[in-house]
Amino acid sequence: MPRKTIKRIMPDHEKIRDHKHLRYLGSRLHDPNLWHLNRRGASGAFAVGLFFAWMPIPMQMLFAAIFAVIFRVNLPLSVVLVWISNPLTMPPMFYGAYLLGVKILGSETHEFSFEISLDWFLSSIGTIAPPLLTGCVVIGLASSAIGYGFIRLLWRLSVIREYKQRQNR
């Protein structure tokens, strides 16, 4: 079941292999582990994708792709999972991460009004960045570990179920 569901949402590996930002990886993109869907590759892709979904950095998909190649896990799945953080989900995700970072660091929350400008970004980076990055890394690591374990468990349960169905036939 996980294999069929995951294959349905994955993009075509030819498109990713020919992507202009990933061409510099060259022959590393021809590693079969990056494209095959198995328990190790899928669970590792969930770990990589969920971690970078929580990172407040530009080009999250590029970083997810690079780390998928480094760890030799399923590349398309790790890139797709980054889109958990999209323009609709980013504000609540990062605000929650900011609040968690404030609790962890024991600092105070700062009142701020968001503006899309370089001046606002440079003036608020010193007050908002440490708790935001702390919260994002903690939640990213936790969701990465939970996603990894959940996919491993789901995959195992699926294999057991299929084995029992085969025995009953």
Backbone as numpy.savetxt, mean C-alpha at the origin, in Angstrom:
# Nx Ny Nz CAx CAy CAz Cx Cy Cz
-10.59 -18.69 -4.18 -11.38 -17.50 -4.18 -10.54 -16.22 -4.18
-9.53 -16.07 -3.29 -8.75 -14.84 -3.34 -8.05 -14.65 -4.68
-7.60 -15.74 -5.27 -6.87 -15.64 -6.53 -7.76 -15.08 -7.63
-8.98 -15.58 -7.73 -9.91 -15.13 -8.77 -10.30 -13.67 -8.54
-10.56 -13.31 -7.32 -10.95 -11.94 -6.99 -9.81 -10.97 -7.27
-8.63 -11.34 -6.86 -7.47 -10.46 -7.05 -7.14 -10.33 -8.54
-7.22 -11.43 -9.28 -6.92 -11.36 -10.72 -7.89 -10.44 -11.45
-9.12 -10.38 -10.97 -10.13 -9.55 -11.62 -9.80 -8.06 -11.51
-9.20 -7.64 -10.38 -8.94 -6.21 -10.17 -7.55 -5.78 -10.61
-6.68 -6.73 -10.93 -5.31 -6.38 -11.30 -5.24 -5.82 -12.71
-4.39 -4.79 -12.90 -4.18 -4.29 -14.26 -3.30 -5.25 -15.06
-3.29 -5.07 -16.35 -2.51 -5.91 -17.25 -1.02 -5.65 -17.03
-0.24 -6.72 -16.91 1.19 -6.54 -16.62 1.94 -5.92 -17.80
1.43 -6.05 -19.00 2.09 -5.43 -20.15 2.04 -3.90 -20.05
0.93 -3.37 -19.57 0.81 -1.92 -19.41 1.80 -1.42 -18.37
1.92 -2.13 -17.28 2.83 -1.71 -16.21 4.27 -1.86 -16.68
4.59 -2.92 -17.37 5.95 -3.17 -17.85 6.39 -2.07 -18.81
5.45 -1.54 -19.60 5.77 -0.51 -20.58 5.56 0.91 -20.07
5.25 1.07 -18.79 5.00 2.40 -18.23 6.28 3.23 -18.28
6.16 4.50 -18.64 7.34 5.34 -18.86 8.16 5.56 -17.60
7.52 5.57 -16.42 8.26 5.81 -15.18 8.94 4.55 -14.64
8.58 3.40 -15.17 9.16 2.15 -14.68 10.15 1.52 -15.65
10.37 2.15 -16.77 11.29 1.58 -17.77 12.72 1.46 -17.26
13.10 2.34 -16.34 14.48 2.31 -15.85 14.79 1.04 -15.07
13.77 0.31 -14.64 13.99 -0.94 -13.93 14.43 -2.05 -14.88
14.22 -1.84 -16.17 14.73 -2.73 -17.20 14.35 -4.18 -17.05
15.36 -5.05 -17.05 15.11 -6.49 -17.04 14.57 -6.98 -15.70
14.66 -6.18 -14.67 14.09 -6.60 -13.38 12.58 -6.79 -13.48
11.95 -6.09 -14.41 10.50 -6.22 -14.58 10.11 -7.54 -15.24
11.09 -8.31 -15.70 10.80 -9.60 -16.32 10.85 -10.74 -15.32
11.05 -10.43 -14.06 11.05 -11.46 -13.02 9.63 -12.03 -12.89
9.46 -13.33 -13.04 8.12 -13.92 -12.99 7.42 -13.72 -11.64
8.18 -13.57 -10.57 7.55 -13.36 -9.25 6.76 -12.07 -9.19
7.10 -11.11 -10.03 6.38 -9.84 -10.02 5.01 -9.95 -10.66
4.77 -10.98 -11.45 3.54 -11.06 -12.22 2.67 -12.24 -11.85
3.23 -13.27 -11.22 2.45 -14.44 -10.85 1.71 -14.17 -9.55
0.54 -14.73 -9.48 -0.29 -14.54 -8.29 -0.25 -15.80 -7.44
0.54 -15.75 -6.38 0.60 -16.85 -5.44 0.51 -16.28 -4.03
0.50 -17.15 -3.04 0.29 -16.70 -1.66 1.38 -15.74 -1.21
2.61 -16.04 -1.49 3.70 -15.17 -1.06 3.66 -13.82 -1.76
3.46 -13.84 -3.07 3.45 -12.61 -3.83 2.27 -11.71 -3.49
1.10 -12.32 -3.29 -0.10 -11.53 -2.97 -0.01 -10.94 -1.57
0.41 -11.73 -0.61 0.49 -11.20 0.76 1.58 -10.13 0.86
2.69 -10.33 0.19 3.73 -9.30 0.17 3.29 -8.04 -0.53
2.52 -8.19 -1.60 1.99 -7.03 -2.31 1.03 -6.24 -1.43
0.22 -6.95 -0.65 -0.68 -6.26 0.28 0.14 -5.48 1.30
1.22 -6.07 1.79 2.05 -5.38 2.77 2.66 -4.11 2.17
3.21 -4.21 0.99 3.84 -3.06 0.34 2.80 -2.00 -0.02
1.71 -2.42 -0.65 0.68 -1.48 -1.08 0.01 -0.76 0.07
-0.32 -1.49 1.13 -0.96 -0.85 2.28 -0.02 0.10 3.00
1.26 -0.26 3.07 2.21 0.64 3.72 2.29 1.97 2.96
2.46 1.92 1.65 2.60 3.16 0.89 1.28 3.90 0.71
0.16 3.23 0.92 -1.12 3.94 0.89 -1.20 4.94 2.04
-0.50 4.67 3.12 -0.52 5.55 4.29 0.57 6.61 4.27
1.46 6.57 3.32 2.54 7.55 3.28 2.07 8.83 2.58
2.22 9.98 3.25 1.80 11.25 2.64 2.89 11.82 1.73
3.19 11.07 0.71 4.25 11.47 -0.22 3.69 11.50 -1.63
4.26 12.31 -2.49 3.84 12.25 -3.90 4.39 10.98 -4.55
3.75 10.53 -5.56 4.16 9.35 -6.32 4.20 8.08 -5.48
3.14 7.85 -4.71 3.07 6.65 -3.88 3.14 5.39 -4.73
2.51 5.42 -5.89 2.50 4.24 -6.76 3.90 3.89 -7.24
4.70 4.88 -7.52 6.07 4.63 -7.96 6.88 3.96 -6.85
6.74 4.46 -5.61 7.45 3.84 -4.49 6.96 2.42 -4.24
5.66 2.20 -4.36 5.12 0.85 -4.19 5.68 -0.08 -5.26
5.79 0.40 -6.49 6.33 -0.41 -7.57 7.81 -0.74 -7.32
8.57 0.24 -6.89 10.00 0.01 -6.63 10.19 -1.01 -5.52
9.42 -0.88 -4.44 9.57 -1.83 -3.33 9.00 -3.20 -3.68
8.01 -3.27 -4.55 7.53 -4.57 -5.02 8.63 -5.28 -5.80
9.38 -4.53 -6.60 10.49 -5.12 -7.34 11.59 -5.55 -6.38
11.88 -4.73 -5.39 12.94 -5.07 -4.42 12.59 -6.34 -3.65
11.33 -6.43 -3.18 10.92 -7.58 -2.38 10.40 -8.74 -3.23
10.35 -8.53 -4.56 9.90 -9.56 -5.50 8.52 -10.08 -5.16
7.57 -9.15 -4.99 6.18 -9.49 -4.75 5.35 -9.01 -5.93
4.08 -9.33 -5.96 3.23 -9.02 -7.10 3.15 -7.51 -7.32
3.68 -7.07 -8.43 3.78 -5.64 -8.74 2.43 -4.97 -9.00
1.58 -5.52 -9.88 0.31 -4.83 -10.14 -0.55 -4.69 -8.90
-0.58 -5.72 -8.08 -1.41 -5.68 -6.88 -0.91 -4.64 -5.89
0.39 -4.53 -5.72 0.93 -3.53 -4.79 0.65 -2.11 -5.27
0.68 -1.91 -6.59 0.40 -0.59 -7.14 -1.09 -0.24 -7.00
-1.95 -1.21 -7.26 -3.40 -0.97 -7.14 -3.79 -0.66 -5.70
-3.18 -1.32 -4.75 -3.56 -1.13 -3.35 -3.23 0.26 -2.82
-2.32 0.94 -3.46 -2.00 2.31 -3.04 -3.22 3.21 -3.17
-4.12 2.87 -4.10 -5.29 3.71 -4.34 -6.34 3.62 -3.24
-6.04 2.91 -2.17 -6.91 2.99 -0.99 -6.91 4.44 -0.50
-5.75 5.07 -0.61 -5.69 6.50 -0.29 -5.89 7.28 -1.57
-7.07 7.77 -1.75 -7.42 8.54 -2.93 -7.93 9.90 -2.47
-8.24 10.80 -3.36 -8.66 12.14 -2.92 -9.85 12.16 -1.97
-10.68 11.14 -1.99 -11.81 11.09 -1.06 -11.43 10.56 0.32
-10.50 9.62 0.35 -10.15 9.00 1.62 -8.95 9.64 2.31
-8.16 10.41 1.58 -6.95 11.00 2.18 -7.23 11.92 3.37
-8.16 12.84 3.29 -8.36 13.73 4.45 -8.66 12.99 5.76
-9.63 12.05 5.79 -9.84 11.36 7.07 -8.68 10.46 7.47
-8.04 9.83 6.49 -6.91 8.95 6.81 -5.77 9.75 7.45
-5.39 10.84 6.81 -4.25 11.59 7.29 -4.58 12.40 8.55
-5.82 12.79 8.71 -6.20 13.48 9.95 -6.14 12.49 11.12
-6.62 11.28 10.89 -6.52 10.24 11.93 -5.07 9.91 12.25
-4.23 9.85 11.22 -2.81 9.58 11.44 -2.17 10.73 12.21
-2.57 11.95 11.90 -2.06 13.13 12.62 -2.44 13.05 14.09
-3.70 12.72 14.39 -4.14 12.61 15.78 -3.40 11.51 16.53
-3.17 10.38 15.85 -2.40 9.30 16.47 -0.96 9.76 16.73
-0.37 10.47 15.78 0.99 10.98 15.96 1.08 11.96 17.11
0.04 12.78 17.28 0.01 13.72 18.41 0.00 12.96 19.72
-0.81 11.88 19.79 -0.86 11.07 21.02 0.47 10.38 21.29
1.06 9.83 20.26 2.33 9.11 20.44 3.43 10.06 20.89
3.52 11.22 20.26 4.58 12.18 20.58 4.26 12.99 21.83
3.01 12.95 22.28 2.63 13.71 23.47 2.61 15.21 23.23
2.40 15.62 22.00 2.36 17.05 21.69 0.91 17.53 21.65
0.76 18.80 21.38 -0.58 19.39 21.31 -1.04 19.44 19.86
-2.35 19.36 19.68 -2.87 19.54 18.33 -2.83 21.01 17.99
-2.50 21.31 16.76 -2.41 22.68 16.30 -3.61 22.99 15.43
-4.23 24.13 15.69 -5.31 24.58 14.83 -4.71 25.08 13.52
-5.28 24.67 12.44 -4.79 25.15 11.16 -5.93 25.18 10.17
-5.79 26.04 9.21 -6.73 26.08 8.09 -5.94 25.73 6.84
-6.47 24.81 6.09 -5.75 24.29 4.93 -5.86 25.25 3.76
-4.75 25.50 3.14 -4.68 26.28 1.91 -3.79 25.54 0.92
-4.12 25.64 -0.32 -3.27 25.02 -1.34 -2.29 26.09 -1.81
-1.20 26.22 -1.05 -0.16 27.16 -1.43 1.16 26.71 -0.84
2.21 27.13 -1.47 3.55 26.78 -0.99 3.85 27.47 0.33
3.37 28.70 0.51 3.58 29.42 1.77 2.96 28.68 2.94
1.71 28.21 2.77 1.05 27.48 3.85 1.82 26.20 4.16
2.23 25.49 3.12 2.95 24.24 3.31 4.25 24.46 4.07
5.03 25.47 3.66 6.32 25.72 4.31 6.15 26.22 5.74
5.10 27.00 6.00 4.91 27.52 7.36 4.36 26.45 8.32
3.60 25.50 7.81 3.00 24.51 8.71 3.77 23.20 8.76
4.78 23.04 7.96 5.52 21.78 7.93 6.20 21.47 9.26
6.65 22.49 9.94 7.33 22.27 11.22 6.40 21.84 12.34
5.15 22.23 12.28 4.21 21.88 13.35 3.41 20.63 13.04
3.05 20.43 11.79 2.17 19.32 11.43 2.95 18.06 11.03
4.10 18.22 10.41 4.81 17.07 9.83 5.24 16.01 10.84
5.85 16.36 11.98 6.29 15.28 12.87 5.16 14.37 13.35
4.03 14.91 13.86 2.97 13.99 14.26 2.33 13.26 13.07
2.19 13.94 11.95 1.59 13.31 10.78 2.45 12.15 10.30
3.74 12.36 10.15 4.62 11.29 9.68 4.71 10.15 10.68
4.73 10.47 11.96 4.77 9.42 12.99 3.52 8.57 12.92
2.37 9.21 12.86 1.11 8.47 12.76 1.02 7.66 11.49
1.45 8.23 10.38 1.40 7.52 9.10 2.30 6.29 9.09
3.49 6.41 9.65 4.40 5.26 9.68 3.85 4.17 10.59
3.32 4.54 11.76 2.78 3.55 12.69 1.57 2.84 12.07
0.64 3.60 11.52 -0.55 2.99 10.91 -0.15 2.21 9.65
0.80 2.73 8.89 1.27 2.02 7.70 1.88 0.67 8.04
2.71 0.64 9.07 3.31 -0.63 9.48 2.26 -1.60 10.02
1.32 -1.07 10.81 0.27 -1.93 11.38 -0.64 -2.47 10.28
-1.09 -1.62 9.38 -1.98 -2.09 8.32 -1.24 -3.03 7.37
0.04 -2.79 7.18 0.85 -3.67 6.35 0.93 -5.07 6.97
1.19 -5.14 8.25 1.28 -6.43 8.94 -0.07 -7.13 8.97
-1.13 -6.37 9.23 -2.47 -6.96 9.28 -2.88 -7.46 7.89
-2.63 -6.66 6.87 -2.96 -7.07 5.50 -2.19 -8.31 5.08
-0.91 -8.36 5.43 -0.09 -9.52 5.11 -0.66 -10.77 5.77
-0.91 -10.68 7.07 -1.44 -11.83 7.81 -2.82 -12.24 7.34
-3.67 -11.26 7.04 -5.03 -11.56 6.61 -5.04 -12.28 5.27
-4.23 -11.83 4.32 -4.18 -12.49 3.01 -3.59 -13.89 3.14
-2.57 -14.06 3.97 -2.01 -15.40 4.18 -3.08 -16.33 4.75
-3.83 -15.84 5.74 -4.88 -16.65 6.36 -6.00 -16.95 5.37
-6.45 -15.94 4.65 -7.52 -16.12 3.67 -7.10 -17.10 2.59
-5.88 -17.01 2.14 -5.37 -17.91 1.11 -5.35 -19.35 1.64
-4.86 -19.50 2.86 -4.78 -20.83 3.46 -6.17 -21.44 3.63
-7.12 -20.66 4.12 -8.49 -21.16 4.28 -9.10 -21.55 2.94
-8.79 -20.79 1.91 -9.29 -21.09 0.57 -8.71 -22.41 0.07
-7.43 -22.63 0.30 -6.79 -23.88 -0.14 -7.38 -25.06 0.63
-7.60 -24.89 1.93 -8.19 -25.97 2.74 -9.59 -26.29 2.25
-10.38 -25.25 1.96 -11.74 -25.45 1.47 -11.74 -26.20 0.13
-10.87 -25.80 -0.77 -10.79 -26.49 -2.05 -10.33 -27.94 -1.89
-9.43 -28.18 -0.97 -8.96 -29.53 -0.71 -10.09 -30.40 -0.19
-10.89 -29.86 0.72 -12.03 -30.61 1.27 -13.08 -30.87 0.19
-13.29 -29.92 -0.68 -14.25 -30.12 -1.78 -13.78 -31.23 -2.71
-12.48 -31.27 -2.97 -11.93 -32.32 -3.80 -12.07 -33.68 -3.14
-11.88 -33.73 -1.82 -12.01 -34.99 -1.09 -13.46 -35.49 -1.14
-14.40 -34.57 -1.05 -15.81 -34.96 -1.05 -16.25 -35.46 -2.42
-15.61 -35.04 -3.47 -15.97 -35.51 -4.81 -15.45 -36.89 -4.96
